[in-house]
Amino acid sequence: MAKYVLLCCAVALIVLPCCGIARASHGAEPAEEGAASEGAGLFSGSLGDSLWTVVAFVALLLVLTKFAWKPLLSALVARQTHIEHQLRTAEDSRLRAEKMLEDYKQQGLGIVQQAAEQAQRHQQEMAEKTRQEVLAIRRRAQDEIESARAAAVDDLWKQAGDMVLRVGSEVLGRTLTGQDNQHLAKEAVNKIRQAGGDQ
């Protein structure tokens, strides 16, 4: 398309001055011939003028072909190549951006999943720690209860032995010796224990 526009412009540049020269040469003729030549066509001049016009047109066409068409066409081809390269680069950039976006999405999902797993592990660790503390408190409480129970049972046996000694001295009406006290206390404690074990 650009070739045809340039060609038309070149033709117009060549033809119009030549027509002006032909009219100027005919303008020197008498007025009635000038009036008659106004009705004639564009190439109504002499054969020489027509030949010079064709020669000038061919020369202009050769000059334009060598100095205008080739650089213009090479510039257009270079521009087309550059635009195609930019389009390919833009498409590659778009594909890379989409891939990066997908990678970042996957990384984000991985981070969220990792954080959820870490929170769940932390929750399980805290629950296990709390359970261990509860078990330790329960064991200490049971040990304390068992120790207090054993102390109470020992105290109860001592009080029972003292009561037996007092009752024995009142029943017998005499003071018992240390050996008698121990012997009676042991018998009483054994009987109480046997009675307590039966229950």
Buried (B, 14 or more C-beta within 10 A) or exposed (E): EEEEEBBEEBEEEBBEEBBEEBBEEBEEEEEEEEEEBEEEEEBBBEEEBBEBBEEBBEEBBEEBEEEBBEEBEEEEEEEEEEEEEEEEEEEEEEEEEEEEEEEEEEEEEEEEEEEEEEEEEEEEEEEEEEEEEEEEEEEEEEEEEEEEEEEEEEEEBEEBBEEBBEEBBEEEEEEBEEEBBEEBBEEBBEEBEEEEEEE
